[in-house]
Amino acid sequence: MSQIENIAEKNNAFAVASITLGIGELSGVEENLLRHAYPVASAGTIAEGAKLIIESTPVCVRCSSCGEESTVKPNRMLCASCGDWRTELVSGDELLLIQLELDKVETANPV
């Protein structure tokens, strides 16, 4: 919430209309719990009442053998190209603030 408030302040917003988050399948964040906690976490902030949009981000790995990047299942992180088990996680464990829709104070144009 502090990151959202900082961004809103820097952009002279008086409210946040929507928040889009990207949650990786390996992030450890439970979407349903986040949805239930959000109204409490945002209460009394500039984001109170903002629509919460959650996008799931897939698990992606890079193969140490062939160098290919592929999207995999969280419980089967094998290279999709060559099948090697020696892979490095590229994405899928993140919680990202993707987008904010802000309601800004309009300033009058001088005549």
C-alpha positions, 0 to 999 in steps of 0.5 A: 500500500505504501508503494501505491500511495507514493505513486499516487502522491507523485502523480497528484492523484486524489484516488486510486480507481484500480490496482492490477497485480501480477502474482506468480504461481510460486509466490506463496500468495493465495489469491483468495486470501489476498482478495479478502485482506485487500479491503482491510489493508486499503481502508483509510488509504488513497486506494480504499474502494479501488478495484483489485485486478489479479493476473496470474503469471506463469512459471518460466525456466531457463535450461542450463543445458540448451539455454531455452526458456519455457513455461512449465508447471510449478511441480514439473520444472523440466525444460520443455525443449530438451527435458533436462532437469537443470533449470533456473527459475526466470519468473513465477515467484513474483508479486508485482504491481503491474498497473494503477489507474489513478483519479487525478486532480485536473488543473485549470489551463491559464487563459 
